[in-house]
Amino acid sequence: MALRLGAIVDALGGELQGDANLLIERLAPLQTAAADALSFLSHPKYRKELAASKAACVIVSAAMRDEAAARGPFILAADPYLYFARLTQLWKSHHARADEVQIHPSAVVDADAHVDPTARIGALCVVERGARIGAGTVLKSRVTVSEDCTVGARCLLHPGVVIGADGFGLAPHEGAWVKIEQLGAVRIGDDVEIGANTCIDRGALDDTVIEDGVKLDNLIQIGHNVRIGKHTAMAGCAGVAGSAVIGAHCTVGGGAIVLGHLTLADGVHISAASVVTRSILKPGQYTGMFPIDDNAAWEKNAATLKQLHSLRERLKALEKAHAITAMQDKTP
């Protein structure tokens, strides 16, 4: 199941310095790569690992050519990380097992659902009435696609994903809650990947929309009527509350929260564990978190934060008094 270096370069491009007939048995990180492995260097800060690596060959950028040449065989690529990503796809395609059955015997697919003949439905999946699964899409085990929801082409939904559960819509009445029926659906575009146990709620009236190329990690909650723009990526345990709109080419770090009814412009990047409490209409990197500290120091700082408003008012009063005194001093 090995691949020749020459075959890899023929398929993916790049400039090979070394024996094209050298066989690669595995892909591995620099630190643990053995003499039968192909690895990559994505950032110059790991150059020490490059020098010490036992890898048969390493993918590097032009800036690292000399150091790679001193070590041994290498493949020169404009973007080593992107090259490695494509290499993993090539590797998987050559080592893939035989095609599985289209629909696993334990899956439940409603007679009124539409599953493209090229899609695959894994074990214990449920595809409900009126749902549509596009060409080349793969549902791993225990995925649920609820009624009238649509999944586009070439999507990958990992185990436990739930598409189209009811959104959290409740009206208060006399100390209790009255359910608001969720009458919309979920529309997922093409080339979307959704991580394990992520939940995307159906809309209350309009649909929840996940546009083409979006990548969602594990354990993400997407509330009802949210819209996520093309090629946005969100890391694990992030949450987006109802009716928020996130633009295209955004990133949301792990554990970050976007509150409901807010808008993030295209190209907004939210740091991990941040809480977005206002709309952000200008592209850029945004962070909102309280830095970790030892508990005693954190408690003192938290107590100080509670006093900021009163301190602000006292400071304004002092500044006003100072201004009045200064004016009096100038008066003849």
N, C-alpha and C positions, 0 to 999 in steps of 0.2 A: 504493500500500500504506500510505498515511498514515492516521492516526486523528485525528479531531477531538477537541479538549479536552473538548467537551460530551459526546461519546460515551464518553470515558474516565470522566468523572464519573458519567454515567448508569449505567455498568456497575459502578463500584467505590465510588461514594459520595464523600464529601468536599465541601468548599465551594470552588467555583471563583471566583476574582477575576481576571477577564480575559475575553477574547473566546472564547465557546464554539465559534466556528467556526474558530478558529486550528488549522491542520493541523500535526500532529507527525509528522516523518519518521523519527525515531530516538530511542532512549533513550541517555543518556550521563552520565558523571560530571560534577560541577560544573566541574572544572578544564578539561575538554576539550570541553564542550558548545558547539555552535554554535547559531545562531539558529533552527534547525529542530528542536531537541532538547528533550526533557523530562528533567529531572534531579530529584534529591532531596537534602535536607539532613537527616541522621539525628542529628547531634550539634552542639550550639552551638559547640564548639571549631573547627568549620569555617565559622564565620560570615564570615571574610574571603574564603573562596572563594565564598560566596553573593554578596557584594557585587560581586565581580569577574566572576562568571559571565555568559556570553553566552547562556545557555539561554533558549529561548522561554518556558518556564514551569518553576517549581520546586515540588516537594512539600515542605511544611514543617509543623511543629507550631504550636500556638497561641502558644507562647513566642517564635516567630520571625516572627509576623505582621507587625509594623511594619517590620522590616528587609526582609522579602520584598516588602512593598508598595512600599517605596522603590525597589526594584530593578526591579519589573515584575510580570507575571502570576504567580499562584501558586495552588496547590491546598492547602487547609488539611486536615490529617488528624491524627487522634489519635496515630497511630504511623506516621511517614513511611517507616520502613524496611519495616514490614509492608505498607504501601500499595504501595511500590515492588515488593516481592516479588510481590504479586498483579497488579501492572501488567505485570511480565515474563510472567506466565502468560497474561494477556489478549493481550499483544503476540504471543506465540508462537502462540496459537490463531488469530489473524488472519493470521499470516504463514506458517503451516505449509504444507509441501508436500503434495501429494496422498498419500493413505494408501499405505504400502508394502504389498507382498504379505504375507500372514499368516506364511508360513514361506518363508524365502529358499531358493532351489534348492540352495545349497551347504550348508545346515544338515542335520544328521543327527538325526532324531528316531526313537527306537525305537518299534516297533509297539505295545509294551506301555506306553508313556508316554501321559499324558493332557495335551493342550494345549487350553485353553479356546479356543473359536472367535474370541473377541475379543482373544486374546493375539497378540503378534508376536514371531517368532523370527528374529534377524538372521543375517547371513552367517557361515558357518563355526561356528555354534553346535552343541553336542552336548547332547541331552536323552536321558538313558539310561533303561533299563528301569525301569518303576514310578515314574518321576518324575512330578510333577503341577505344572502351570503354571496359575495362576489367571487369572480374568477381568481383561482390561485390562492385563495385565503385559507389559512390553517387555524382551526380552533383546537387547542390542546385540551387535555382532560378537564372535565367539570366546568366548562364554560357555559354560561347561560346568555342567550340572546333573546330578550323578551319580545312580546308581540309588536309587530309593525316596525321594529328597529332595522336599520340597514347597515351592513358592513361592506365596504367597498372591495376593490380588487387587491390582491397580493398583501393582505393584512395578516398579522400574526398575533393571536390572542393567547396568552399563556394561561396555565392552569388556574382555575378559580375565578376568572374574570366574570363580572356581572354587568351586562349591558341592558339598561332599560328598567332597572328597579324604580319604584316610585320615588320621586323627589320628596324632600322634607317640607311639605306644604301643609300648614295647620293654621286655623283661625281661632283666636281665643274667644270663649263665650262662657260667661258666668262661672269662671274659675276652672273650666275644662277646655278641651281642644276639639275642634271640628275639622275633620280631614278635608283637604282640598284635593279632589280627584286630579290625578296627573294625566292629562289628555293628550299631551304631545308624545314624541318618541325620541330616539337617538339616531342621528345620521353620522356615520363614520366614513371618511373619504378613503382614498386609495393609499397603499403603502404605509399604513399606520401599524405601529407595534404597541401592544398594551401588556404591561407586566402582570405577574401573578397576583391574584386577589385584589386587583384594582376594580373600583366600582364607578360606573358612569350612569347617573340618574336620568330618567326620561324627563322631558319638559312638562311644565304645568299646562301650557297652551301651545306655544311654539316648541320646536324641537331643540334638544341639546345637540350641538354640532361640533364635531372633531374633524378638522380639515385635513387635506392630503399631507402625508409625510410626518405627521405628529408622532412623537415617541414618548410613551408614558412608562415609567418604571413601576415597580411593585408597590402595592398597598397605597395607591393614590385614590382620593375621593374627589370626584367631579360632580358638583351639584347640578340641580335642574336648571335648564335654560342657559347654561354656560356655553360660550363659544371660544374655541381654541384655534388660532390661525395656523397656516401652513408651516410645517417644519419646526414647530416649537417643541422643546424637549423639557420634561419635568422629571426630577429625581424622586426616589422613594419617599413615601409617607408625606408628600405634599398634599395640600387640600385647597380646593377652590370652591367657594360658596356660591350659592345660586345667583344666576343672571350676571356674573362677571364676564367680561370680554377680554381675552388675552390675544394679542396680535400675533403676527407671523414672526418666525425666527427669534422667538424669545426663549430664555431658559429660566427654570425655576428650580432652585436648589433643594436638596433633601430636607424634609420637615418644614418647609416654608408654607405660609398660609396667605391666600388672597381672599379678602373679605368680599361679601356679595355686592353686586351692582357697581363694581369698580371696573375701570378700563385701563389696560396696559397697552401702550402703543407698540408697534412693530419694533423689534430690536431691544426690548427691555430685558435685563438680566437681573434676577433676584437671587441674592446670596442665601445659602442654606440657613434654615431656622429663622428667617426673617418673617415679620408679619406686615403685610401690605394693608395699610389702613386708609389710603387715599389713592385716587387715580393717578397714574404716571403717564404723561403724554409726551415725554421726550425720551428717545433711546438712551441707553446707558446702563451702568451697573449700580444697583441700589442695595443697601444693607440696612436692616433695622433689627438690632438684637442687643441684649444686655450682656456684656462680656462675662464669661465665667470667672470665678474667683474662689478663694477659700471661703467657707460659709460665714465666718465672723466678719470678714471684710465686706462680703456681699450684703449681709444684713445691715451694716452701717450705711453702705451706699444706698440701699433700698429705702432706709429711713430718711436719708437726706433727700431722695427724690420726692418723697411725699411732701417735703417742705418747700419745694421749688417755687410753687405759686405764691406762697406768702413771702418768700424771700424776694421774688420778683416785684411784688407790690411794695415791699419796704424799700427796695432799691430805687424804684420809680419815685417814691416819696422823697427819698434823700436827694435824688438828682433834681427834682423840682425845687426843693428847699435850697439846694446849692445854687441853682440858677437865679432864684429870687434874691439870695444874698449877694450874688455877683452883680446883679443889676443895681441893688441898693448901694453897693460900694462904689459904683460908677456914677451915682447920682451926686451932683455938686451940693 
